Amino acid sequence: MPGGAPAIRDLLASGTRSYSFEFFPPRDAAGGGQLWQAIRRLEPLRPTFVSVTYGAGGSTRDRTVRVTGRIATETTLTPMGHLT
């Protein structure tokens, strides 16, 4: 993706050690605060990417999209959503 974060496939193809963290979208404001504390504490570890669970049947779709977008714009992490 020109000008944006590298594609995850390219990060993985580099052949270097890779790891990621998986997040679940928060259900309420308190969970949102805890999620962002965790994200900020894990960010310095520089994972290859982070994923946000999309939920069975897309049940958390809107929250997943919001969290993934916020991670992309407010952190140095490379986010992706994923289906369970």
C-alpha positions as CSV (number, residue, x, y, z in Angstrom):
1,M,0.0,0.0,0.0
2,P,1.8,3.1,-1.2
3,G,2.3,5.7,1.6
4,G,0.7,3.5,4.2
5,A,1.5,0.6,6.4
6,P,3.2,-2.4,4.6
7,A,1.1,-5.3,3.7
8,I,1.1,-8.0,6.3
9,R,2.0,-10.6,3.7
10,D,5.1,-8.6,3.0
11,L,6.0,-8.3,6.7
12,L,5.7,-12.1,7.0
13,A,7.6,-12.8,3.8
14,S,10.6,-10.9,5.2
15,G,11.7,-14.1,6.9
16,T,12.4,-12.5,10.2
17,R,10.9,-13.6,13.5
18,S,7.2,-12.5,13.7
19,Y,4.6,-12.3,16.4
20,S,1.3,-10.5,16.8
21,F,-1.3,-9.7,19.4
22,E,-5.0,-10.3,19.2
23,F,-7.5,-7.9,20.7
24,F,-11.2,-8.2,21.2
25,P,-13.4,-5.1,20.7
26,P,-14.6,-3.6,24.0
27,R,-18.2,-4.1,25.0
28,D,-18.4,-0.8,27.0
29,A,-16.5,2.4,27.8
30,A,-14.6,0.7,30.7
31,G,-13.5,-2.1,28.4
32,G,-12.4,0.5,25.9
33,G,-10.2,2.2,28.4
34,Q,-8.6,-1.2,29.4
35,L,-8.1,-2.0,25.7
36,W,-6.3,1.3,25.0
37,Q,-4.1,0.8,28.1
38,A,-3.1,-2.6,26.8
39,I,-2.5,-1.3,23.3
40,R,-0.2,1.5,24.6
41,R,1.7,-0.9,26.9
42,L,2.2,-3.5,24.1
43,E,3.1,-1.0,21.3
44,P,6.7,-0.5,22.4
45,L,7.2,-4.3,21.8
46,R,6.8,-3.7,18.1
47,P,4.8,-6.7,17.1
48,T,4.7,-7.5,13.4
49,F,1.0,-6.7,13.4
50,V,-2.1,-6.8,15.7
51,S,-5.5,-8.2,14.9
52,V,-8.9,-7.3,16.2
53,T,-11.5,-10.0,16.3
54,Y,-14.5,-9.5,14.0
55,G,-16.7,-11.9,16.0
56,A,-18.8,-14.9,14.9
57,G,-21.2,-13.8,12.2
58,G,-19.9,-10.3,12.3
59,S,-21.5,-9.6,15.7
60,T,-18.8,-7.0,16.6
61,R,-18.3,-5.6,13.1
62,D,-18.8,-1.9,13.9
63,R,-16.7,-2.0,17.0
64,T,-14.0,-4.0,15.2
65,V,-13.9,-1.4,12.4
66,R,-13.7,1.5,14.8
67,V,-10.9,-0.1,16.9
68,T,-8.9,-1.2,13.8
69,G,-9.2,2.3,12.3
70,R,-8.2,4.0,15.5
71,I,-5.1,1.7,15.9
72,A,-4.1,2.6,12.3
73,T,-4.4,6.3,12.9
74,E,-3.3,6.7,16.5
75,T,-0.5,4.2,16.9
76,T,2.6,2.8,15.1
77,L,1.0,-0.6,15.0
78,T,-0.2,-2.4,11.8
79,P,-3.8,-3.5,12.4
80,M,-6.1,-6.0,10.7
81,G,-9.5,-7.3,11.5
82,H,-10.1,-11.1,11.4
83,L,-13.0,-13.4,11.5
84,T,-13.4,-16.1,14.1
